Amino acid sequence: MSKHTLSIFRILLANLPPLFPAEIAGKMKSALEQLENNPQVTLEMVEDTMIKFGYDLWPWNESFREFLGVNEGRLGEQFFLSHIEPALGSHYMKYKEYGLSWRDLYSGRAAEYYNSDERQELSRALVETKNDLIRFTDRELVGLNKDKYLARVAEFKKIIGEIKALLGHLRDMASEEQYHPILADEMRGRVRSFEMGMCLLGPTFSVDEVMRSVEFFIDRKMHLNLMRGMDKPALANVYE
């Protein structure tokens, strides 16, 4: 599995968002080379390294995804139609009358509307559309929207600071847990899940989801402690 995770690391490095700091990118490249040249490398070692850089990457990737999403809604269908034949384009316009859009083609919901040859052409067009949108967004973010992009990155850096504090609080709760080892393991697993989401090893998430997880485990611990006759643990200011 470490080889598969190393391949994800390579993809991560090959697809850095626009204007990502060259110094951090260089450190990522060196770390990847060290892992690739280490015959004793383990899956955990690769994941730990990726997570370390995930905290740096997350604000940039989240900002890029926002701008990409805007362009997808604004230009996606236009790009998509440019990659399919006119006859299929006409078929697609009829398909839209059912209340579906080109985005629904990604889910496979439209399979019944098209024959196998059309589905093959649509799949190719969707790939090309995604590539077009990424290239367009890349150019936009180093050009006209550079200042807006960097401002949004700065906002996401504040958010990742909040997330880091919340995860640190959850990690501390797990370390301090003396009576419920299974609960402590669940806390550590949730922290790991969020951290993996920062570097393509898991699903993306929001700060609200992290906060809800902290509150969930505080409530769980309160319930278990009440069963032992203990008091509810206070939620400290995790941002200090």
NORKAHU-V71367 format. One line per field, one symbol per residue. phi: phi as a letter, one per 40 degrees, with the letter a starting at -180 (. if undefined). burial: b if it has 24 or more other ideal C-beta (glycine too) atoms within 12 Angstrom, else e. A space follows every 10 residues. Layout:
phi->???
burial->???
This chain:
phi->.ccccccccc cdccbccdgc dcccdccccc cccccccbcc cbdccccccc cdcdcccdcc cccccccccc ccccbdcccc ccbbcdcccc ccccccccgb bccccccgcc dccbcccccc cccccccccc cccccccdcc cbbcbdcccc ccdccccccc cccccccccc ccdccccbbb cccccccccc ccccccccbg caccabcccc cccccccccc cdccccccgc cccccccccc
burial->eeeebbebbe ebbebbbbbb eeebbeebee bbeebeeeee beeebbbebb bbbbbbbbbb bbbbbbbbee bbeebbbebb bebbeeebee bbeebeeeee ebebbeeeeb eeebeeebee bbbebbeebb ebbbebbbeb beeebeeebb ebbeebeebb ebbbbbbbbb bebbeebeeb eebbeebbeb bbbbbbbbbb bbebbebeeb bebbeebbeb beebeeeeee eebeeeebee
